[in-house]
Amino acid sequence: MTPDGRQGSGRRLFTRAGIVLFAASLVAFLLLSQRQDLRVNLAYATEASGPGEIFFAGPEEGFGAGRSASFPITSDGATHKYRVDLQWRQPIAKLRLDLATAPGSVELQSLELRGRILGLKTARRQVVPVPAASQEVTGVTVQGGALRFVSTGNDPAVELELPAATMAGLGRETTWLTLLASLLLGLAAVLLDALLRSASSWGRYRHAAIARLDALAPLVRACSDRSAITFTPATMAVLLLALGMAAAGVAGRLNFSSVAMWNAYLPSAGVEDPTLIGTPRAIRADEWLVASPWMLSQAAKGYPLENPAVGSQHSTLLTSMPVRHPVAVLQPEFWGFALFDVERAVSWHWMYKLFGLFVSSFLLLLLLTRGDGMVSALGAAWLCFSSFTQWWFSTNLPEMLIGLCLAVLGFLYVCTAERRVMRALGAVALLLGASSFAFQLYPPFQVPLAYAGAALAVGVLASRGPRLQFRAFAAQRIALLAAFGSIIACVAWLFLVDAQDTISTVVATAYPGRRFSVGGTVPWWTVFDGIFEAWRVGEDIFPWANSNASESSDFILLFPLAAGAALFLERRLLRDPLVLALGAFCILLAAWMIVPLPDGVASVLARLTLLSFVPATRAPVALGVASIFLVAVCVARMRALSTGRASGRHVAFTALAAIAVYQYGAVLQGIDPGFFTGRRVLLGCLVAGLVAWALARGSRPALAAAAALAVTPGLMVNPVSRGLAPLLDKPALAAAVAADGGTGHRWLVVGNFVIPQAFKAVGLEVFGGTSYAPDIAALEVLDPGRQHVGVWNRYAHIQVESASGIAAPAFTLVQPDMYRLQVDICSRPLDTLGIDRVAYAGSAPDADLACLSPIGAQVDGISLYARTTNE
């Protein structure tokens, strides 16, 4: 090479590095600067029990739910240091310190603030804690920078106005930290780009890697079927890697639970914090407060069909718990409870959710894209780590999606596979998938997802090739479908026989009760907001008012781009039945969500289609799945059809997609300017442009870049934890188990609706906590005239409070899924319920001691008592 050639090559190298540095740093800055991170360092002493909590707000805002962070405290009167991280999209100007949850003295010796971005932190800012307001406290004094007061109730709080000059300086330093972190990430991108370029030029290493993958050739041949999926060594390696990671996760007792939240309610020195990566989420209460304690209760009691800890009758079937019943055989997520100890069984459950979803969707996409491994892997990852999937990950949504993918995949294998063994395996996948999907029992998700599955199956089988393949062994295929359909029907019959009474009880409740939806209730401007909503991290930042992080989550819906590519760039896509089926499904479902119909027509249509069970706000789950699959199929088809270089039409299509998204973002900015900021709009435009280019050119790198941007925030939604120590290793719970002695005592936990769930997790019989279906017989003992049936006849968190001398138990509805029960602890109704053990968060009131005898000393702020009956 000539010197000029070397010089030109060097210039190109530096130009490429500069472009990569600028692009990566810009994207990193947009992502990092969308929230305010504030670290609060506290040092204080108290003898009052916790946990502690810090609320925060902007200059013109009030304190509210979702704007707080809880932390465990040590209530021994000695000084301890605490570190609390706050996240919000606006500058924080006010704090409310709830440093205890019981009466007692508190001495706050220091309060420090620091900005924080990734691992970088600003200088400390010392703040003198001068209260602007307070509640349930007396004797407030500030001396020598220390704040002292006495808590007089269960919700003591002091409010602080943060100095404007301090916060402005902190904001400037945080901005510089953001720029520095963005530059560092950009340099990391340049290094990665250089490594990839070097790796691509090292032919001998590439050939060695291919040679290693060729060792998988026998497995590839054994698993391939020319009429269904033809694997390659690379696609087989992806599957083996996913399965290996799942096995390693089970061996290491890893899970994605927010179980560490229990450390805020049962603080114990020496108990391991299980969180390895990420942050436990308070919003995940449906998991750490409800589902996980129920699951552990089932394990502690031997997986009974009837468990009052979960709810009345056979609630274990409707809540999808591990249970000794034929349905458990067809629910792979619970197989770990038959194979391992309880912590590894729970790990199996979580690994199945993540890797089961990735593997099942990857396999289905391989079939739909006709073997495009990279596009299939990107589509599967996009589905797994979409905002909606991750914010609903602790529910049974992943199991439904796995069941859907397996059922459609198995059905298509039975209908199209050439090899007999593959048809048999397809029938097994169909059996497991259909059963797992059906037994999750949440119609608002199941009904639209079933329609999405039908669109996939019809779209594939409507093609000429699959139709001919079906005819080749039609009799065998029909026989297999009939045989396995009969098995599914038998198991479903057994399920309904045991669950029908519980279903009747739940349908008759005030909440959730029987729902009826007619669609047409979703504003059009919220349907596609996922392209901007995805760019949020944490549970405190979300769009729209009166909502929460989970309810605000959404998929990035890009099916209009796929439709545009088919209409304006490649008309041959319009002759693909799968593209047409998925596109029609997306358009029809979106129209049902948005367009109101005349009442009579809407009601009849909803009943005929079963969409009456589906609130319009739940339908996007199927729309998101279908949209991801449609985009993946169209990219794969365009890649196969594409010839020649990029043209002006491709550039114009990409530019128009980005402009359309920008205009849509401008509309949303006018409605909710606090969330739909310019940064989020630009990020949405970037993803839309990348996907548009991927569709126009069949470009896998563009799709990979879009997927990487889209899934990055989703990776930070749920923590990675090891084990279940915050529930299983608590001294207070061990003391309660010892006091119970396994002799069938029945417990009442007073003053808290959270702690009863921990007692359930270790196998104790508890009245209260969270109940899926009301125990009508027990509640009628407390309310014999059914005067409060509208309060207690519901799925509910039940908080029991002591009210000595009250004439009759009192029921108060707090929110749709929670009520308060006030009762005299020494009254006869509790005798009838068989309650002979009582626990308090703190000490029992003097009036209650007339019928209580202490059991040991107070542990972790929990006091245990034996209750004497009125005989």
DOVO-11556 format. One record per residue (C-alpha): residue in one letter; z, y, x. Coordinates in steps of 0.05 Angstrom, whole numbers, padded with zeros to 5 digits, always signed. Layout:
! residues N
AZYX/...
END
This chain:
! residues 871
M+00000+00000+00000/T-00017+00069+00026/P+00036+00122+00037/D+00008+00160-00023/G+00014+00097-00064/R+00086+00086-00043/Q+00101+00160-00057/G+00069+00154-00127/S+00109+00091-00141/G+00173+00126-00121/R+00157+00185-00166/R+00145+00137-00225/L+00210+00102-00210/F+00250+00166-00210/T+00214+00191-00272/R+00230+00126-00309/A+00303+00130-00285/G+00307+00202-00310/I+00280+00184-00378/V+00327+00125-00385/L+00386+00169-00362/F+00370+00225-00411/A+00357+00179-00470/A+00418+00135-00458/S+00464+00194-00446/L+00439+00230-00508/V+00450+00169-00553/A+00519+00158-00521/F+00538+00230-00532/L+00517+00227-00605/L+00558+00164-00615/L+00620+00187-00577/S+00623+00258-00605/Q+00624+00238-00678/R+00700+00232-00682/Q+00764+00264-00655/D+00808+00218-00614/L+00880+00241-00605/R+00934+00202-00569/V+01006+00219-00589/N+01061+00199-00541/L+01130+00197-00571/A+01199+00185-00542/Y+01255+00179-00592/A+01318+00141-00611/T+01340+00117-00679/E+01383+00065-00713/A+01343+00069-00777/S+01294+00013-00790/G+01218+00022-00786/P+01160+00019-00780/G+01141+00089-00760/E+01078+00124-00784/I+01041+00188-00766/F+00998+00224-00817/F+00947+00276-00795/A+00903+00329-00827/G+00856+00386-00812/P+00872+00460-00819/E+00856+00465-00893/E+00870+00393-00912/G+00930+00357-00941/F+00960+00291-00917/G+00933+00230-00953/A+00921+00156-00952/G+00874+00132-00898/R+00895+00187-00851/S+00953+00154-00815/A+00971+00104-00762/S+01031+00057-00765/F+01070+00031-00705/P+01129-00016-00695/I+01195+00015-00673/T+01259-00012-00642/S+01320+00009-00682/D+01377+00000-00631/G+01396+00073-00620/A+01366+00074-00550/T+01307+00117-00530/H+01239+00083-00531/K+01169+00108-00518/Y+01112+00098-00567/R+01038+00111-00561/V+00998+00123-00625/D+00922+00134-00627/L+00893+00176-00683/Q+00819+00180-00701/W+00787+00231-00747/R+00720+00266-00755/Q+00750+00337-00758/P+00797+00373-00711/I+00870+00354-00724/A+00915+00413-00738/K+00977+00382-00772/L+01020+00321-00763/R+01071+00289-00809/L+01120+00245-00771/D+01151+00188-00811/L+01195+00161-00756/A+01234+00111-00798/T+01236+00080-00868/A+01311+00078-00880/P+01372+00123-00875/G+01398+00138-00805/S+01398+00188-00748/V+01335+00204-00709/E+01328+00241-00643/L+01256+00258-00621/Q+01262+00277-00548/S+01189+00290-00531/L+01121+00296-00565/E+01058+00297-00522/L+00985+00301-00542/R+00924+00278-00503/G+00850+00275-00519/R+00818+00208-00506/I+00746+00182-00500/L+00737+00109-00480/G+00784+00100-00421/L+00784+00174-00402/K+00842+00220-00422/T+00856+00294-00418/A+00918+00325-00387/R+00982+00319-00427/R+01001+00376-00475/Q+01075+00381-00490/V+01090+00404-00561/V+01157+00430-00585/P+01168+00394-00651/V+01188+00452-00697/P+01184+00427-00770/A+01142+00467-00819/A+01168+00424-00876/S+01209+00361-00887/Q+01231+00311-00939/E+01290+00264-00946/V+01323+00291-00882/T+01383+00335-00868/G+01414+00367-00807/V+01348+00387-00775/T+01358+00420-00707/V+01312+00435-00649/Q+01346+00444-00582/G+01318+00439-00512/G+01251+00413-00538/A+01286+00356-00577/L+01284+00348-00652/R+01345+00317-00686/F+01355+00301-00760/V+01387+00249-00806/S+01344+00208-00853/T+01373+00205-00923/G+01323+00159-00957/N+01267+00109-00948/D+01211+00159-00936/P+01237+00212-00887/A+01184+00258-00858/V+01177+00322-00819/E+01112+00362-00817/L+01088+00399-00755/E+01036+00453-00747/L+01002+00441-00680/P+00992+00505-00638/A+00921+00530-00645/A+00915+00548-00571/T+00939+00479-00550/M+00890+00443-00596/A+00832+00489-00575/G+00845+00474-00501/L+00851+00400-00517/G+00785+00403-00555/R+00748+00435-00496/E+00775+00382-00448/T+00756+00327-00497/T+00685+00354-00501/W+00678+00352-00425/L+00706+00281-00426/T+00653+00262-00478/L+00599+00291-00433/L+00626+00254-00373/A+00632+00188-00411/S+00561+00196-00438/L+00535+00208-00368/L+00571+00147-00341/L+00542+00105-00397/G+00473+00134-00382/L+00480+00115-00308/A+00501+00045-00330/A+00437+00041-00371/V+00396+00063-00310/L+00429+00008-00269/L+00417-00044-00323/D+00344-00022-00329/A+00336-00028-00254/L+00367-00098-00254/L+00321-00120-00311/R+00260-00093-00275/S+00281-00128-00211/A+00295-00193-00248/S+00227-00191-00281/S+00194-00185-00212/W+00233-00243-00182/G+00184-00297-00201/R+00221-00354-00166/Y+00285-00339-00203/R+00248-00335-00269/H+00214-00401-00255/A+00281-00432-00237/A+00311-00408-00303/I+00252-00436-00342/A+00258-00501-00304/R+00331-00506-00325/L+00313-00493-00397/D+00260-00547-00392/A+00318-00595-00386/L+00328-00584-00460/A+00259-00611-00476/P+00284-00679-00502/L+00332-00644-00549/V+00277-00595-00570/R+00231-00653-00588/A+00286-00689-00625/C+00303-00629-00669/S+00233-00601-00681/D+00189-00612-00741/R+00118-00585-00742/S+00121-00569-00816/A+00188-00533-00813/I+00216-00507-00747/T+00187-00521-00679/F+00241-00505-00629/T+00230-00481-00558/P+00278-00489-00500/A+00297-00415-00508/T+00314-00421-00582/M+00352-00485-00569/A+00391-00450-00514/V+00410-00394-00563/L+00438-00446-00612/L+00476-00483-00558/L+00504-00418-00531/A+00529-00398-00600/L+00560-00466-00612/G+00592-00465-00543/M+00622-00396-00555/A+00650-00420-00621/A+00681-00481-00588/A+00711-00438-00533/G+00740-00392-00586/V+00774-00449-00622/A+00801-00477-00556/G+00828-00408-00538/R+00859-00397-00608/L+00818-00334-00618/N+00809-00301-00685/F+00786-00235-00716/S+00849-00225-00756/S+00888-00160-00761/V+00952-00202-00759/A+00982-00154-00708/M+00995-00106-00766/W+01056-00148-00779/N+01088-00120-00716/A+01095-00054-00754/Y+01134-00087-00810/L+01173-00139-00771/P+01183-00108-00702/S+01213-00158-00653/A+01222-00150-00579/G+01188-00205-00539/V+01138-00226-00593/E+01068-00229-00564/D+01018-00177-00586/P+00957-00221-00601/T+00905-00165-00598/L+00858-00174-00539/I+00801-00127-00559/G+00798-00073-00612/T+00848-00048-00662/P+00883-00083-00720/R+00862-00051-00785/A+00911-00030-00840/I+00852-00029-00888/R+00844-00104-00876/A+00906-00116-00919/D+00864-00165-00961/E+00867-00209-00899/W+00930-00198-00858/L+00974-00185-00919/V+00942-00232-00970/A+00893-00286-00947/S+00925-00304-00881/P+00996-00313-00908/W+00968-00353-00966/M+00929-00398-00918/L+00990-00408-00874/S+01032-00423-00936/Q+00983-00477-00955/A+00988-00507-00886/A+01064-00505-00886/K+01067-00540-00954/G+01015-00594-00940/Y+00955-00561-00975/P+00978-00571-01047/L+00932-00558-01106/E+00987-00517-01140/N+01023-00466-01098/P+01063-00410-01131/A+01058-00370-01066/V+00984-00360-01082/G+00988-00354-01157/S+01000-00394-01220/Q+00966-00459-01239/H+00909-00478-01191/S+00897-00410-01159/T+00885-00444-01092/L+00816-00466-01117/L+00795-00397-01140/T+00820-00362-01077/S+00783-00411-01031/M+00844-00437-00994/P+00849-00502-00954/V+00871-00554-01006/R+00874-00629-01016/H+00816-00634-01064/P+00744-00661-01062/V+00716-00590-01055/A+00749-00585-00986/V+00702-00638-00959/L+00644-00591-00975/Q+00676-00528-00946/P+00665-00531-00870/E+00707-00468-00858/F+00770-00510-00872/W+00753-00573-00833/G+00795-00546-00775/F+00858-00556-00816/A+00844-00631-00815/L+00829-00632-00741/F+00875-00583-00704/D+00942-00548-00704/V+00948-00489-00751/E+00930-00434-00700/R+00867-00470-00678/A+00851-00486-00751/V+00854-00412-00767/S+00811-00399-00705/W+00761-00451-00731/H+00759-00412-00796/W+00742-00347-00761/M+00693-00378-00712/Y+00657-00410-00771/K+00652-00342-00805/L+00618-00309-00744/F+00580-00363-00709/G+00566-00401-00772/L+00533-00339-00801/F+00493-00326-00738/V+00469-00398-00730/S+00452-00408-00804/S+00414-00342-00810/F+00380-00353-00742/L+00354-00421-00765/L+00330-00394-00831/L+00295-00336-00797/L+00262-00384-00748/L+00231-00419-00808/L+00212-00354-00842/T+00182-00321-00780/R+00146-00386-00760/G+00185-00396-00696/D+00192-00325-00668/G+00258-00336-00631/M+00271-00265-00608/V+00258-00233-00676/S+00301-00287-00709/A+00359-00276-00661/L+00355-00200-00671/G+00353-00208-00747/A+00412-00256-00746/A+00453-00209-00701/W+00435-00150-00746/L+00460-00188-00807/C+00524-00210-00773/F+00544-00141-00746/S+00519-00096-00801/S+00571-00047-00826/F+00576-00080-00895/T+00584-00150-00865/Q+00638-00129-00816/W+00678-00086-00864/W+00678-00143-00914/F+00685-00196-00860/S+00756-00216-00878/T+00735-00233-00949/N+00694-00295-00966/L+00628-00257-00959/P+00610-00291-00893/E+00620-00360-00925/M+00575-00339-00982/L+00521-00316-00934/I+00527-00380-00894/G+00523-00421-00957/L+00461-00382-00980/C+00425-00391-00913/L+00442-00465-00908/A+00422-00478-00981/V+00355-00443-00974/L+00342-00475-00906/G+00361-00544-00931/F+00319-00537-00994/L+00258-00516-00954/Y+00268-00573-00904/V+00271-00623-00961/C+00208-00593-00991/T+00166-00583-00927/A+00192-00624-00869/E+00146-00678-00842/R+00197-00724-00810/R+00242-00766-00854/V+00305-00753-00813/M+00293-00678-00818/R+00287-00683-00894/A+00353-00721-00895/L+00387-00668-00852/G+00357-00615-00898/A+00389-00650-00958/V+00457-00649-00922/A+00449-00575-00907/L+00430-00563-00979/L+00492-00600-01003/L+00539-00563-00957/G+00506-00495-00967/A+00502-00498-01043/S+00573-00524-01050/S+00602-00474-01002/F+00565-00418-01037/A+00586-00439-01106/F+00660-00450-01092/Q+00672-00380-01065/L+00674-00357-01138/Y+00660-00283-01133/P+00602-00270-01182/P+00591-00197-01162/F+00565-00223-01095/Q+00540-00291-01116/V+00492-00272-01172/P+00449-00222-01133/L+00451-00267-01071/A+00427-00326-01112/Y+00367-00284-01134/A+00354-00266-01061/G+00355-00340-01043/A+00307-00356-01099/A+00259-00302-01074/L+00261-00333-01005/A+00248-00403-01030/V+00192-00382-01077/G+00160-00339-01024/V+00156-00396-00975/L+00134-00450-01024/A+00081-00405-01055/S+00041-00408-00990/R-00015-00459-00986/G+00012-00496-00925/P+00082-00511-00954/R+00051-00531-01021/L+00007-00583-00986/Q+00067-00607-00945/F+00108-00617-01008/R+00054-00660-01039/A+00051-00705-00978/F+00118-00739-00995/A+00130-00710-01064/A+00166-00771-01093/Q+00214-00776-01035/R+00228-00701-01035/I+00242-00700-01110/A+00287-00761-01103/L+00327-00728-01048/L+00335-00664-01087/A+00357-00703-01149/A+00407-00746-01110/F+00440-00688-01074/G+00437-00645-01136/S+00475-00699-01172/I+00529-00699-01118/I+00536-00624-01123/A+00540-00628-01199/C+00595-00681-01194/V+00637-00641-01146/A+00626-00578-01187/W+00650-00616-01249/L+00713-00638-01212/F+00724-00566-01190/L+00716-00538-01261/V+00761-00591-01291/D+00818-00569-01245/A+00802-00495-01245/Q+00783-00480-01317/D+00853-00463-01341/T+00863-00416-01282/I+00795-00384-01295/S+00816-00372-01367/T+00881-00340-01344/V+00846-00293-01295/V+00792-00273-01345/A+00847-00254-01394/T+00883-00208-01344/A+00883-00133-01349/Y+00858-00131-01277/P+00808-00156-01255/G+00795-00186-01324/R+00726-00196-01353/R+00676-00145-01328/F+00610-00125-01358/S+00558-00084-01320/V+00490-00060-01343/G+00467-00027-01278/G+00436+00042-01272/T+00501+00073-01248/V+00487+00084-01173/P+00462+00153-01153/W+00396+00146-01118/W+00420+00186-01058/T+00474+00135-01041/V+00429+00073-01040/F+00399+00084-00971/D+00456+00121-00938/G+00472+00061-00894/I+00423+00087-00843/F+00473+00143-00830/E+00538+00109-00852/A+00530+00055-00798/W+00547+00107-00744/R+00622+00109-00754/V+00679+00076-00717/G+00748+00066-00747/E+00775+00064-00817/D+00790+00138-00824/I+00718+00164-00824/F+00672+00148-00883/P+00625+00183-00931/W+00637+00205-01003/A+00702+00224-01036/N+00756+00179-01066/S+00736+00118-01026/N+00756+00077-00965/A+00724+00048-00904/S+00705-00019-00935/E+00679+00009-01001/S+00637+00060-00963/S+00604+00009-00918/D+00531-00008-00928/F+00470-00042-00899/I+00414-00003-00865/L+00360-00013-00918/L+00291-00007-00887/F+00249-00049-00935/P+00210+00015-00955/L+00184+00017-00883/A+00161-00055-00888/A+00126-00039-00953/G+00093+00021-00921/A+00069-00020-00862/A+00038-00071-00910/L+00004-00018-00952/F-00022+00029-00899/L-00027-00010-00834/E-00040-00084-00846/R-00064-00103-00916/R-00064-00176-00897/L+00011-00174-00905/L+00000-00164-00980/R-00030-00233-00983/D+00033-00265-00955/P+00074-00293-01013/L+00139-00287-00975/V+00129-00213-00960/L+00110-00201-01033/A+00170-00240-01060/L+00221-00205-01016/G+00190-00137-01028/A+00189-00147-01103/F+00261-00170-01103/C+00284-00109-01064/I+00246-00060-01109/L+00271-00093-01174/L+00344-00097-01152/A+00343-00025-01127/A+00313-00003-01193/W+00367-00041-01232/M+00421-00006-01191/I+00392+00064-01200/V+00352+00069-01265/P+00392+00072-01330/L+00361+00035-01388/P+00373+00044-01463/D+00440+00012-01481/G+00412-00045-01522/V+00359-00064-01471/A+00407-00058-01413/S+00459-00102-01447/V+00410-00157-01465/L+00378-00155-01396/A+00446-00159-01362/R+00467-00220-01403/L+00401-00257-01393/T+00401-00246-01318/L+00477-00255-01308/L+00477-00186-01276/S+00530-00168-01327/F+00579-00199-01276/V+00554-00152-01221/P+00579-00080-01215/A+00521-00040-01189/T+00562-00022-01127/R+00565-00095-01107/A+00490-00109-01112/P+00473-00078-01044/V+00498-00141-01010/A+00435-00178-01032/L+00391-00118-01021/G+00415-00113-00949/V+00404-00187-00935/A+00334-00186-00965/S+00316-00122-00928/I+00336-00150-00860/F+00297-00214-00873/L+00236-00175-00897/V+00235-00130-00836/A+00242-00190-00789/V+00186-00228-00825/C+00139-00168-00824/V+00152-00154-00750/A+00137-00227-00733/R+00074-00226-00777/M+00050-00161-00747/R+00061-00187-00677/A+00017-00247-00693/L-00037-00204-00726/S-00036-00146-00677/T-00095-00137-00631/G-00114-00080-00585/R-00076-00018-00566/A-00033+00029-00606/S-00073+00077-00648/G-00061+00145-00680/R-00044+00110-00745/H+00014+00074-00712/V+00040+00140-00683/A+00032+00175-00749/F+00068+00120-00788/T+00126+00123-00739/A+00130+00199-00742/L+00127+00200-00818/A+00183+00148-00822/A+00228+00191-00778/I+00210+00255-00817/A+00225+00221-00884/V+00293+00198-00859/Y+00307+00268-00833/Q+00291+00298-00901/Y+00335+00247-00935/G+00391+00264-00886/A+00383+00338-00903/V+00394+00321-00976/L+00458+00283-00960/Q+00482+00339-00915/G+00481+00385-00975/I+00524+00335-01014/D+00574+00313-00961/P+00566+00358-00899/G+00631+00333-00869/F+00604+00263-00858/F+00528+00270-00855/T+00527+00312-00792/G+00466+00329-00751/R+00484+00276-00700/R+00486+00221-00752/V+00420+00244-00782/L+00387+00243-00714/L+00413+00173-00700/G+00386+00150-00767/C+00318+00181-00750/L+00319+00145-00683/V+00331+00077-00715/A+00279+00089-00769/G+00228+00109-00716/L+00242+00048-00674/V+00237+00000-00734/A+00173+00036-00757/W+00143+00025-00688/A+00166-00047-00688/L+00132-00058-00755/A+00069-00020-00735/R+00059-00057-00669/G+00098-00121-00679/S+00141-00095-00622/R+00201-00138-00606/P+00230-00089-00554/A+00230-00033-00607/L+00264-00079-00657/A+00315-00099-00603/A+00331-00026-00588/A+00339-00011-00662/A+00384-00072-00673/A+00426-00055-00612/L+00439+00015-00639/A+00452-00010-00710/V+00502-00064-00692/T+00542-00027-00638/P+00592+00005-00687/G+00599-00061-00724/L+00623-00094-00661/M+00685-00049-00663/V+00706-00060-00735/N+00749-00123-00727/P+00795-00139-00669/V+00794-00201-00626/S+00863-00233-00626/R+00895-00295-00597/G+00942-00336-00639/L+00986-00316-00698/A+01051-00297-00663/P+01065-00235-00706/L+01074-00282-00766/L+01095-00349-00736/D+01143-00326-00681/K+01186-00275-00716/P+01262-00286-00709/A+01273-00258-00780/L+01227-00310-00810/A+01258-00365-00767/A+01326-00344-00793/A+01301-00347-00865/V+01272-00417-00854/A+01338-00439-00825/A+01376-00409-00884/D+01329-00444-00932/G+01338-00511-00898/G+01277-00540-00933/T+01319-00555-00995/G+01278-00519-01047/H+01313-00452-01051/R+01276-00395-01085/W+01275-00327-01052/L+01272-00256-01076/V+01253-00201-01026/V+01278-00133-01048/G+01252-00064-01031/N+01184-00083-01004/F+01120-00118-01028/V+01096-00133-00957/I+01153-00175-00929/P+01150-00228-00984/Q+01082-00248-00958/A+01111-00262-00890/F+01164-00307-00922/K+01107-00344-00958/A+01070-00353-00892/V+01126-00397-00864/G+01128-00440-00927/L+01185-00409-00967/E+01184-00406-01043/V+01184-00332-01060/F+01181-00292-01125/G+01141-00228-01115/G+01093-00207-01061/T+01019-00217-01078/S+01000-00263-01136/Y+00928-00280-01152/A+00943-00303-01224/P+01006-00282-01260/D+01061-00334-01271/I+01065-00320-01346/A+01124-00367-01358/A+01166-00333-01305/L+01146-00263-01326/E+01163-00277-01398/V+01234-00294-01375/L+01238-00223-01348/D+01200-00193-01407/P+01214-00239-01466/G+01184-00191-01517/R+01121-00182-01474/Q+01130-00107-01480/H+01102-00096-01410/V+01047-00148-01412/G+00995-00094-01397/V+01031-00081-01331/W+01045-00152-01305/N+00985-00190-01332/R+00941-00179-01271/Y+00926-00196-01199/A+00980-00155-01166/H+01024-00136-01107/I+01094-00140-01137/Q+01148-00096-01108/V+01218-00116-01130/E+01272-00062-01128/S+01346-00068-01141/A+01372-00030-01202/S+01444-00049-01212/G+01468-00046-01283/I+01399-00039-01314/A+01399-00068-01384/A+01332-00104-01377/P+01280-00111-01322/A+01233-00052-01320/F+01159-00056-01302/T+01120+00005-01275/L+01046+00004-01258/V+01034+00037-01191/Q+00959+00025-01184/P+00910-00025-01214/D+00931-00081-01166/M+01005-00064-01158/Y+01067-00056-01201/R+01141-00044-01189/L+01195-00090-01219/Q+01265-00061-01224/V+01319-00113-01237/D+01393-00123-01232/I+01401-00173-01175/C+01462-00205-01208/S+01431-00212-01278/R+01420-00277-01315/P+01343-00274-01317/L+01343-00287-01242/D+01388-00348-01255/T+01335-00375-01302/L+01281-00365-01249/G+01323-00405-01200/I+01331-00349-01149/D+01388-00366-01103/R+01367-00331-01038/V+01355-00256-01030/A+01327-00216-00971/Y+01330-00141-00962/A+01292-00094-00916/G+01357-00065-00890/S+01425-00079-00920/A+01441-00096-00992/P+01470-00041-01035/D+01545-00047-01047/A+01534-00060-01122/D+01492-00122-01106/L+01545-00153-01062/A+01582-00176-01124/C+01537-00237-01127/L+01514-00241-01054/S+01542-00273-00991/P+01512-00254-00923/I+01475-00308-00884/G+01483-00290-00811/A+01470-00222-00780/Q+01413-00175-00795/V+01350-00194-00756/D+01290-00149-00746/G+01318-00103-00799/I+01320-00160-00850/S+01386-00181-00883/L+01392-00250-00915/Y+01440-00268-00971/A+01458-00328-01014/R+01461-00311-01087/T+01513-00340-01134/T+01492-00354-01205/N+01525-00333-01270/E+01555-00400-01291/
END
